[in-house]
Amino acid sequence: MVTKEEIKKEVDKLPDNLLEIAYALLRNITGIQKSTNKNWTTRDFKGKLDKTDIRSAAYE
């Protein structure tokens, strides 16, 4: 298993031009946010689509 010290040592070895890329990568990995609660929209079609083949109707 890799420790924080080993990661820090490897980052210290990086040339200056790669530090921004490494920082952006680390921020992207650690910045994973919780997904927002997405709600499905509901619509009442009042039975219009009960006997309809939706796939074929979509291509008409």
mmCIF file of the N, C-alpha and C atoms, coordinates in Angstrom:
data_MODEL
# 
_entry.id   MODEL 
# 
loop_
_atom_site.group_PDB 
_atom_site.id 
_atom_site.type_symbol 
_atom_site.label_atom_id 
_atom_site.label_alt_id 
_atom_site.label_comp_id 
_atom_site.label_asym_id 
_atom_site.label_entity_id 
_atom_site.label_seq_id 
_atom_site.pdbx_PDB_ins_code 
_atom_site.Cartn_x 
_atom_site.Cartn_y 
_atom_site.Cartn_z 
_atom_site.occupancy 
_atom_site.B_iso_or_equiv 
_atom_site.pdbx_formal_charge 
_atom_site.auth_seq_id 
_atom_site.auth_comp_id 
_atom_site.auth_asym_id 
_atom_site.auth_atom_id 
_atom_site.pdbx_PDB_model_num 
ATOM 1   N N  . MET A 1 1  ? 0.842   -1.173 0.000   1.00 0.00 ? 1  MET A N  1 
ATOM 2   C CA . MET A 1 1  ? 0.000   0.000  0.000   1.00 0.00 ? 1  MET A CA 1 
ATOM 3   C C  . MET A 1 1  ? 0.894   1.246  0.000   1.00 0.00 ? 1  MET A C  1 
ATOM 4   N N  . VAL A 1 2  ? 0.450   2.258  -0.697  1.00 0.00 ? 2  VAL A N  1 
ATOM 5   C CA . VAL A 1 2  ? 1.218   3.490  -0.815  1.00 0.00 ? 2  VAL A CA 1 
ATOM 6   C C  . VAL A 1 2  ? 0.836   4.423  0.332   1.00 0.00 ? 2  VAL A C  1 
ATOM 7   N N  . THR A 1 3  ? 1.853   5.021  0.935   1.00 0.00 ? 3  THR A N  1 
ATOM 8   C CA . THR A 1 3  ? 1.591   5.954  2.031   1.00 0.00 ? 3  THR A CA 1 
ATOM 9   C C  . THR A 1 3  ? 1.654   7.388  1.517   1.00 0.00 ? 3  THR A C  1 
ATOM 10  N N  . LYS A 1 4  ? 1.175   8.306  2.335   1.00 0.00 ? 4  LYS A N  1 
ATOM 11  C CA . LYS A 1 4  ? 1.195   9.723  1.971   1.00 0.00 ? 4  LYS A CA 1 
ATOM 12  C C  . LYS A 1 4  ? 2.630   10.220 1.793   1.00 0.00 ? 4  LYS A C  1 
ATOM 13  N N  . GLU A 1 5  ? 3.540   9.713  2.619   1.00 0.00 ? 5  GLU A N  1 
ATOM 14  C CA . GLU A 1 5  ? 4.933   10.132 2.526   1.00 0.00 ? 5  GLU A CA 1 
ATOM 15  C C  . GLU A 1 5  ? 5.536   9.729  1.187   1.00 0.00 ? 5  GLU A C  1 
ATOM 16  N N  . GLU A 1 6  ? 5.203   8.528  0.705   1.00 0.00 ? 6  GLU A N  1 
ATOM 17  C CA . GLU A 1 6  ? 5.722   8.084  -0.583  1.00 0.00 ? 6  GLU A CA 1 
ATOM 18  C C  . GLU A 1 6  ? 5.182   8.961  -1.712  1.00 0.00 ? 6  GLU A C  1 
ATOM 19  N N  . ILE A 1 7  ? 3.930   9.332  -1.620  1.00 0.00 ? 7  ILE A N  1 
ATOM 20  C CA . ILE A 1 7  ? 3.335   10.208 -2.633  1.00 0.00 ? 7  ILE A CA 1 
ATOM 21  C C  . ILE A 1 7  ? 3.994   11.579 -2.590  1.00 0.00 ? 7  ILE A C  1 
ATOM 22  N N  . LYS A 1 8  ? 4.212   12.090 -1.393  1.00 0.00 ? 8  LYS A N  1 
ATOM 23  C CA . LYS A 1 8  ? 4.853   13.397 -1.252  1.00 0.00 ? 8  LYS A CA 1 
ATOM 24  C C  . LYS A 1 8  ? 6.269   13.381 -1.819  1.00 0.00 ? 8  LYS A C  1 
ATOM 25  N N  . LYS A 1 9  ? 7.003   12.292 -1.600  1.00 0.00 ? 9  LYS A N  1 
ATOM 26  C CA . LYS A 1 9  ? 8.360   12.176 -2.134  1.00 0.00 ? 9  LYS A CA 1 
ATOM 27  C C  . LYS A 1 9  ? 8.340   12.194 -3.660  1.00 0.00 ? 9  LYS A C  1 
ATOM 28  N N  . GLU A 1 10 ? 7.390   11.493 -4.252  1.00 0.00 ? 10 GLU A N  1 
ATOM 29  C CA . GLU A 1 10 ? 7.296   11.450 -5.710  1.00 0.00 ? 10 GLU A CA 1 
ATOM 30  C C  . GLU A 1 10 ? 6.892   12.808 -6.283  1.00 0.00 ? 10 GLU A C  1 
ATOM 31  N N  . VAL A 1 11 ? 6.020   13.507 -5.582  1.00 0.00 ? 11 VAL A N  1 
ATOM 32  C CA . VAL A 1 11 ? 5.610   14.838 -6.037  1.00 0.00 ? 11 VAL A CA 1 
ATOM 33  C C  . VAL A 1 11 ? 6.787   15.801 -5.938  1.00 0.00 ? 11 VAL A C  1 
ATOM 34  N N  . ASP A 1 12 ? 7.594   15.670 -4.907  1.00 0.00 ? 12 ASP A N  1 
ATOM 35  C CA . ASP A 1 12 ? 8.780   16.524 -4.764  1.00 0.00 ? 12 ASP A CA 1 
ATOM 36  C C  . ASP A 1 12 ? 9.786   16.308 -5.891  1.00 0.00 ? 12 ASP A C  1 
ATOM 37  N N  . LYS A 1 13 ? 9.793   15.123 -6.476  1.00 0.00 ? 13 LYS A N  1 
ATOM 38  C CA . LYS A 1 13 ? 10.719  14.817 -7.560  1.00 0.00 ? 13 LYS A CA 1 
ATOM 39  C C  . LYS A 1 13 ? 10.257  15.383 -8.908  1.00 0.00 ? 13 LYS A C  1 
ATOM 40  N N  . LEU A 1 14 ? 8.995   15.764 -9.025  1.00 0.00 ? 14 LEU A N  1 
ATOM 41  C CA . LEU A 1 14 ? 8.462   16.226 -10.306 1.00 0.00 ? 14 LEU A CA 1 
ATOM 42  C C  . LEU A 1 14 ? 9.084   17.551 -10.729 1.00 0.00 ? 14 LEU A C  1 
ATOM 43  N N  . PRO A 1 15 ? 9.296   17.720 -12.023 1.00 0.00 ? 15 PRO A N  1 
ATOM 44  C CA . PRO A 1 15 ? 9.763   19.019 -12.504 1.00 0.00 ? 15 PRO A CA 1 
ATOM 45  C C  . PRO A 1 15 ? 8.650   20.060 -12.376 1.00 0.00 ? 15 PRO A C  1 
ATOM 46  N N  . ASP A 1 16 ? 9.046   21.323 -12.361 1.00 0.00 ? 16 ASP A N  1 
ATOM 47  C CA . ASP A 1 16 ? 8.079   22.403 -12.131 1.00 0.00 ? 16 ASP A CA 1 
ATOM 48  C C  . ASP A 1 16 ? 6.973   22.450 -13.179 1.00 0.00 ? 16 ASP A C  1 
ATOM 49  N N  . ASN A 1 17 ? 7.263   22.101 -14.407 1.00 0.00 ? 17 ASN A N  1 
ATOM 50  C CA . ASN A 1 17 ? 6.243   22.192 -15.442 1.00 0.00 ? 17 ASN A CA 1 
ATOM 51  C C  . ASN A 1 17 ? 5.153   21.129 -15.293 1.00 0.00 ? 17 ASN A C  1 
ATOM 52  N N  . LEU A 1 18 ? 5.422   20.069 -14.540 1.00 0.00 ? 18 LEU A N  1 
ATOM 53  C CA . LEU A 1 18 ? 4.415   19.029 -14.327 1.00 0.00 ? 18 LEU A CA 1 
ATOM 54  C C  . LEU A 1 18 ? 3.644   19.196 -13.024 1.00 0.00 ? 18 LEU A C  1 
ATOM 55  N N  . LEU A 1 19 ? 4.048   20.134 -12.187 1.00 0.00 ? 19 LEU A N  1 
ATOM 56  C CA . LEU A 1 19 ? 3.373   20.310 -10.905 1.00 0.00 ? 19 LEU A CA 1 
ATOM 57  C C  . LEU A 1 19 ? 1.921   20.749 -11.076 1.00 0.00 ? 19 LEU A C  1 
ATOM 58  N N  . GLU A 1 20 ? 1.667   21.621 -12.046 1.00 0.00 ? 20 GLU A N  1 
ATOM 59  C CA . GLU A 1 20 ? 0.295   22.073 -12.267 1.00 0.00 ? 20 GLU A CA 1 
ATOM 60  C C  . GLU A 1 20 ? -0.595  20.914 -12.701 1.00 0.00 ? 20 GLU A C  1 
ATOM 61  N N  . ILE A 1 21 ? -0.073  20.047 -13.540 1.00 0.00 ? 21 ILE A N  1 
ATOM 62  C CA . ILE A 1 21 ? -0.850  18.888 -14.001 1.00 0.00 ? 21 ILE A CA 1 
ATOM 63  C C  . ILE A 1 21 ? -1.121  17.941 -12.839 1.00 0.00 ? 21 ILE A C  1 
ATOM 64  N N  . ALA A 1 22 ? -0.106  17.699 -12.016 1.00 0.00 ? 22 ALA A N  1 
ATOM 65  C CA . ALA A 1 22 ? -0.277  16.817 -10.862 1.00 0.00 ? 22 ALA A CA 1 
ATOM 66  C C  . ALA A 1 22 ? -1.284  17.410 -9.879  1.00 0.00 ? 22 ALA A C  1 
ATOM 67  N N  . TYR A 1 23 ? -1.212  18.723 -9.672  1.00 0.00 ? 23 TYR A N  1 
ATOM 68  C CA . TYR A 1 23 ? -2.147  19.380 -8.755  1.00 0.00 ? 23 TYR A CA 1 
ATOM 69  C C  . TYR A 1 23 ? -3.572  19.276 -9.288  1.00 0.00 ? 23 TYR A C  1 
ATOM 70  N N  . ALA A 1 24 ? -3.748  19.528 -10.583 1.00 0.00 ? 24 ALA A N  1 
ATOM 71  C CA . ALA A 1 24 ? -5.076  19.444 -11.173 1.00 0.00 ? 24 ALA A CA 1 
ATOM 72  C C  . ALA A 1 24 ? -5.629  18.026 -11.075 1.00 0.00 ? 24 ALA A C  1 
ATOM 73  N N  . LEU A 1 25 ? -4.770  17.042 -11.286 1.00 0.00 ? 25 LEU A N  1 
ATOM 74  C CA . LEU A 1 25 ? -5.188  15.648 -11.181 1.00 0.00 ? 25 LEU A CA 1 
ATOM 75  C C  . LEU A 1 25 ? -5.617  15.306 -9.758  1.00 0.00 ? 25 LEU A C  1 
ATOM 76  N N  . LEU A 1 26 ? -4.819  15.718 -8.791  1.00 0.00 ? 26 LEU A N  1 
ATOM 77  C CA . LEU A 1 26 ? -5.156  15.437 -7.393  1.00 0.00 ? 26 LEU A CA 1 
ATOM 78  C C  . LEU A 1 26 ? -6.435  16.155 -6.964  1.00 0.00 ? 26 LEU A C  1 
ATOM 79  N N  . ARG A 1 27 ? -6.613  17.388 -7.405  1.00 0.00 ? 27 ARG A N  1 
ATOM 80  C CA . ARG A 1 27 ? -7.841  18.123 -7.072  1.00 0.00 ? 27 ARG A CA 1 
ATOM 81  C C  . ARG A 1 27 ? -9.053  17.449 -7.696  1.00 0.00 ? 27 ARG A C  1 
ATOM 82  N N  . ASN A 1 28 ? -8.882  16.924 -8.905  1.00 0.00 ? 28 ASN A N  1 
ATOM 83  C CA . ASN A 1 28 ? -9.978  16.248 -9.582  1.00 0.00 ? 28 ASN A CA 1 
ATOM 84  C C  . ASN A 1 28 ? -10.356 14.962 -8.852  1.00 0.00 ? 28 ASN A C  1 
ATOM 85  N N  . ILE A 1 29 ? -9.360  14.223 -8.402  1.00 0.00 ? 29 ILE A N  1 
ATOM 86  C CA . ILE A 1 29 ? -9.620  12.965 -7.694  1.00 0.00 ? 29 ILE A CA 1 
ATOM 87  C C  . ILE A 1 29 ? -10.255 13.230 -6.340  1.00 0.00 ? 29 ILE A C  1 
ATOM 88  N N  . THR A 1 30 ? -9.720  14.180 -5.586  1.00 0.00 ? 30 THR A N  1 
ATOM 89  C CA . THR A 1 30 ? -10.227 14.431 -4.243  1.00 0.00 ? 30 THR A CA 1 
ATOM 90  C C  . THR A 1 30 ? -11.472 15.293 -4.245  1.00 0.00 ? 30 THR A C  1 
ATOM 91  N N  . GLY A 1 31 ? -11.751 15.949 -5.343  1.00 0.00 ? 31 GLY A N  1 
ATOM 92  C CA . GLY A 1 31 ? -12.897 16.843 -5.402  1.00 0.00 ? 31 GLY A CA 1 
ATOM 93  C C  . GLY A 1 31 ? -14.166 16.189 -5.890  1.00 0.00 ? 31 GLY A C  1 
ATOM 94  N N  . ILE A 1 32 ? -14.219 14.869 -5.842  1.00 0.00 ? 32 ILE A N  1 
ATOM 95  C CA . ILE A 1 32 ? -15.432 14.184 -6.274  1.00 0.00 ? 32 ILE A CA 1 
ATOM 96  C C  . ILE A 1 32 ? -16.549 14.553 -5.306  1.00 0.00 ? 32 ILE A C  1 
ATOM 97  N N  . GLN A 1 33 ? -17.575 15.159 -5.872  1.00 0.00 ? 33 GLN A N  1 
ATOM 98  C CA . GLN A 1 33 ? -18.661 15.635 -5.046  1.00 0.00 ? 33 GLN A CA 1 
ATOM 99  C C  . GLN A 1 33 ? -19.774 14.602 -4.988  1.00 0.00 ? 33 GLN A C  1 
ATOM 100 N N  . LYS A 1 34 ? -20.563 14.719 -3.964  1.00 0.00 ? 34 LYS A N  1 
ATOM 101 C CA . LYS A 1 34 ? -21.722 13.851 -3.861  1.00 0.00 ? 34 LYS A CA 1 
ATOM 102 C C  . LYS A 1 34 ? -22.685 14.221 -4.974  1.00 0.00 ? 34 LYS A C  1 
ATOM 103 N N  . SER A 1 35 ? -23.273 13.202 -5.555  1.00 0.00 ? 35 SER A N  1 
ATOM 104 C CA . SER A 1 35 ? -24.226 13.489 -6.617  1.00 0.00 ? 35 SER A CA 1 
ATOM 105 C C  . SER A 1 35 ? -25.467 14.145 -6.014  1.00 0.00 ? 35 SER A C  1 
ATOM 106 N N  . THR A 1 36 ? -25.957 15.120 -6.728  1.00 0.00 ? 36 THR A N  1 
ATOM 107 C CA . THR A 1 36 ? -27.135 15.810 -6.237  1.00 0.00 ? 36 THR A CA 1 
ATOM 108 C C  . THR A 1 36 ? -28.336 14.908 -6.414  1.00 0.00 ? 36 THR A C  1 
ATOM 109 N N  . ASN A 1 37 ? -29.289 15.098 -5.598  1.00 0.00 ? 37 ASN A N  1 
ATOM 110 C CA . ASN A 1 37 ? -30.498 14.293 -5.646  1.00 0.00 ? 37 ASN A CA 1 
ATOM 111 C C  . ASN A 1 37 ? -31.334 14.743 -6.837  1.00 0.00 ? 37 ASN A C  1 
ATOM 112 N N  . LYS A 1 38 ? -31.364 13.932 -7.869  1.00 0.00 ? 38 LYS A N  1 
ATOM 113 C CA . LYS A 1 38 ? -32.106 14.263 -9.068  1.00 0.00 ? 38 LYS A CA 1 
ATOM 114 C C  . LYS A 1 38 ? -33.460 13.575 -9.019  1.00 0.00 ? 38 LYS A C  1 
ATOM 115 N N  . ASN A 1 39 ? -34.476 14.345 -9.231  1.00 0.00 ? 39 ASN A N  1 
ATOM 116 C CA . ASN A 1 39 ? -35.829 13.800 -9.212  1.00 0.00 ? 39 ASN A CA 1 
ATOM 117 C C  . ASN A 1 39 ? -36.321 13.607 -10.638 1.00 0.00 ? 39 ASN A C  1 
ATOM 118 N N  . TRP A 1 40 ? -37.003 12.501 -10.859 1.00 0.00 ? 40 TRP A N  1 
ATOM 119 C CA . TRP A 1 40 ? -37.612 12.253 -12.152 1.00 0.00 ? 40 TRP A CA 1 
ATOM 120 C C  . TRP A 1 40 ? -38.840 13.142 -12.276 1.00 0.00 ? 40 TRP A C  1 
ATOM 121 N N  . THR A 1 41 ? -39.029 13.639 -13.470 1.00 0.00 ? 41 THR A N  1 
ATOM 122 C CA . THR A 1 41 ? -40.255 14.391 -13.698 1.00 0.00 ? 41 THR A CA 1 
ATOM 123 C C  . THR A 1 41 ? -41.371 13.398 -13.992 1.00 0.00 ? 41 THR A C  1 
ATOM 124 N N  . THR A 1 42 ? -42.512 13.665 -13.484 1.00 0.00 ? 42 THR A N  1 
ATOM 125 C CA . THR A 1 42 ? -43.644 12.775 -13.713 1.00 0.00 ? 42 THR A CA 1 
ATOM 126 C C  . THR A 1 42 ? -44.722 13.524 -14.471 1.00 0.00 ? 42 THR A C  1 
ATOM 127 N N  . ARG A 1 43 ? -45.311 12.828 -15.399 1.00 0.00 ? 43 ARG A N  1 
ATOM 128 C CA . ARG A 1 43 ? -46.398 13.396 -16.177 1.00 0.00 ? 43 ARG A CA 1 
ATOM 129 C C  . ARG A 1 43 ? -47.524 12.387 -16.237 1.00 0.00 ? 43 ARG A C  1 
ATOM 130 N N  . ASP A 1 44 ? -48.725 12.874 -16.223 1.00 0.00 ? 44 ASP A N  1 
ATOM 131 C CA . ASP A 1 44 ? -49.889 12.004 -16.320 1.00 0.00 ? 44 ASP A CA 1 
ATOM 132 C C  . ASP A 1 44 ? -50.438 12.110 -17.739 1.00 0.00 ? 44 ASP A C  1 
ATOM 133 N N  . PHE A 1 45 ? -50.262 11.042 -18.514 1.00 0.00 ? 45 PHE A N  1 
ATOM 134 C CA . PHE A 1 45 ? -50.755 11.036 -19.886 1.00 0.00 ? 45 PHE A CA 1 
ATOM 135 C C  . PHE A 1 45 ? -52.173 10.487 -19.974 1.00 0.00 ? 45 PHE A C  1 
ATOM 136 N N  . LYS A 1 46 ? -52.764 10.195 -18.859 1.00 0.00 ? 46 LYS A N  1 
ATOM 137 C CA . LYS A 1 46 ? -54.156 9.747  -18.749 1.00 0.00 ? 46 LYS A CA 1 
ATOM 138 C C  . LYS A 1 46 ? -54.450 8.540  -19.634 1.00 0.00 ? 46 LYS A C  1 
ATOM 139 N N  . GLY A 1 47 ? -53.511 7.596  -19.648 1.00 0.00 ? 47 GLY A N  1 
ATOM 140 C CA . GLY A 1 47 ? -53.730 6.338  -20.357 1.00 0.00 ? 47 GLY A CA 1 
ATOM 141 C C  . GLY A 1 47 ? -53.513 6.393  -21.849 1.00 0.00 ? 47 GLY A C  1 
ATOM 142 N N  . LYS A 1 48 ? -53.045 7.502  -22.406 1.00 0.00 ? 48 LYS A N  1 
ATOM 143 C CA . LYS A 1 48 ? -52.879 7.629  -23.854 1.00 0.00 ? 48 LYS A CA 1 
ATOM 144 C C  . LYS A 1 48 ? -51.829 6.661  -24.396 1.00 0.00 ? 48 LYS A C  1 
ATOM 145 N N  . LEU A 1 49 ? -50.849 6.312  -23.613 1.00 0.00 ? 49 LEU A N  1 
ATOM 146 C CA . LEU A 1 49 ? -49.752 5.478  -24.093 1.00 0.00 ? 49 LEU A CA 1 
ATOM 147 C C  . LEU A 1 49 ? -49.851 4.029  -23.616 1.00 0.00 ? 49 LEU A C  1 
ATOM 148 N N  . ASP A 1 50 ? -50.968 3.663  -23.027 1.00 0.00 ? 50 ASP A N  1 
ATOM 149 C CA . ASP A 1 50 ? -51.097 2.310  -22.497 1.00 0.00 ? 50 ASP A CA 1 
ATOM 150 C C  . ASP A 1 50 ? -51.005 1.249  -23.585 1.00 0.00 ? 50 ASP A C  1 
ATOM 151 N N  . LYS A 1 51 ? -51.636 1.461  -24.712 1.00 0.00 ? 51 LYS A N  1 
ATOM 152 C CA . LYS A 1 51 ? -51.655 0.455  -25.777 1.00 0.00 ? 51 LYS A CA 1 
ATOM 153 C C  . LYS A 1 51 ? -50.810 0.871  -26.967 1.00 0.00 ? 51 LYS A C  1 
ATOM 154 N N  . THR A 1 52 ? -49.927 1.813  -26.806 1.00 0.00 ? 52 THR A N  1 
ATOM 155 C CA . THR A 1 52 ? -49.091 2.332  -27.885 1.00 0.00 ? 52 THR A CA 1 
ATOM 156 C C  . THR A 1 52 ? -47.699 1.744  -27.787 1.00 0.00 ? 52 THR A C  1 
ATOM 157 N N  . ASP A 1 53 ? -47.157 1.342  -28.950 1.00 0.00 ? 53 ASP A N  1 
ATOM 158 C CA . ASP A 1 53 ? -45.761 0.915  -29.001 1.00 0.00 ? 53 ASP A CA 1 
ATOM 159 C C  . ASP A 1 53 ? -44.935 2.187  -29.062 1.00 0.00 ? 53 ASP A C  1 
ATOM 160 N N  . ILE A 1 54 ? -44.313 2.553  -27.968 1.00 0.00 ? 54 ILE A N  1 
ATOM 161 C CA . ILE A 1 54 ? -43.638 3.848  -27.839 1.00 0.00 ? 54 ILE A CA 1 
ATOM 162 C C  . ILE A 1 54 ? -42.453 3.937  -28.811 1.00 0.00 ? 54 ILE A C  1 
ATOM 163 N N  . ARG A 1 55 ? -41.745 2.834  -29.036 1.00 0.00 ? 55 ARG A N  1 
ATOM 164 C CA . ARG A 1 55 ? -40.593 2.861  -29.945 1.00 0.00 ? 55 ARG A CA 1 
ATOM 165 C C  . ARG A 1 55 ? -41.003 3.235  -31.360 1.00 0.00 ? 55 ARG A C  1 
ATOM 166 N N  . SER A 1 56 ? -42.040 2.597  -31.865 1.00 0.00 ? 56 SER A N  1 
ATOM 167 C CA . SER A 1 56 ? -42.458 2.917  -33.232 1.00 0.00 ? 56 SER A CA 1 
ATOM 168 C C  . SER A 1 56 ? -43.072 4.306  -33.294 1.00 0.00 ? 56 SER A C  1 
ATOM 169 N N  . ALA A 1 57 ? -43.757 4.719  -32.242 1.00 0.00 ? 57 ALA A N  1 
ATOM 170 C CA . ALA A 1 57 ? -44.351 6.069  -32.217 1.00 0.00 ? 57 ALA A CA 1 
ATOM 171 C C  . ALA A 1 57 ? -43.281 7.143  -32.171 1.00 0.00 ? 57 ALA A C  1 
ATOM 172 N N  . ALA A 1 58 ? -42.143 6.840  -31.601 1.00 0.00 ? 58 ALA A N  1 
ATOM 173 C CA . ALA A 1 58 ? -41.072 7.823  -31.495 1.00 0.00 ? 58 ALA A CA 1 
ATOM 174 C C  . ALA A 1 58 ? -40.454 8.123  -32.853 1.00 0.00 ? 58 ALA A C  1 
ATOM 175 N N  . TYR A 1 59 ? -40.490 7.174  -33.769 1.00 0.00 ? 59 TYR A N  1 
ATOM 176 C CA . TYR A 1 59 ? -39.891 7.373  -35.079 1.00 0.00 ? 59 TYR A CA 1 
ATOM 177 C C  . TYR A 1 59 ? -40.861 7.916  -36.112 1.00 0.00 ? 59 TYR A C  1 
ATOM 178 N N  . GLU A 1 60 ? -42.095 8.141  -35.743 1.00 0.00 ? 60 GLU A N  1 
ATOM 179 C CA . GLU A 1 60 ? -43.068 8.693  -36.684 1.00 0.00 ? 60 GLU A CA 1 
ATOM 180 C C  . GLU A 1 60 ? -42.950 10.181 -36.785 1.00 0.00 ? 60 GLU A C  1 
# 
